[in-house]
Amino acid sequence: MALQYNLSKVYEISENDTDFAHQIVTLFLSEVPDEIASMKMGIEEKDYTRTYTASHKIKPSLDLLGMDIAYDENLQIMSWAKSQGKRKEIIEVFKSLKDRVDLSVKEIKKDFKISN
C-alpha cells in the first residue's frame, strides 16, 4: 500500500487503466526530481523566476499523485517566489517538500518495480 502517494485520482480519470497509471508515475519520476533540483538552485541563488517556474511545473503531478502536504508546501514556495521573500523563510518548507518527493520516488520505484 502506498504511503507517500495516492493514485486514486489517476485511476478515476483513467477508468482504472493501469497502463495510464504507469505512464503517470514514469513521468513523475522523470520530471519531478529534476524540477526539485532546479527549485533548490533557484532558492539558493534567489532566482525567483526559476523557483516559481520549477514549482509551477510540478504542481499538477503532486495533485494527481495525491501528495496533498507536498502540494501545499509547493504552493507556499510558489507564493514565496512570487513575493520574492527571504531565503530563510522558505528553506524548511523546501526541505520538507524535497524529502516527501524523495520518499515518493523511492516508494514508486519499489511499487512499480522500476530500476534507475
LINFEN-V230140 format. One record per run of one state. SS is the DSSP state (helix for helix, strand for strand, loop for the rest). FROM is the first residue (numbers start at 0). TO is the last residue. If there is no record, write none. Layout:
# LINFEN-V230140
((SS & FROM & TO) (SS & FROM & TO))
This chain:
# LINFEN-V230140
((loop & 0 & 6) (helix & 7 & 13) (loop & 14 & 16) (helix & 17 & 43) (loop & 44 & 46) (helix & 47 & 63) (loop & 64 & 66) (helix & 67 & 82) (loop & 83 & 85) (helix & 86 & 88) (loop & 89 & 89) (helix & 90 & 110) (loop & 111 & 115))
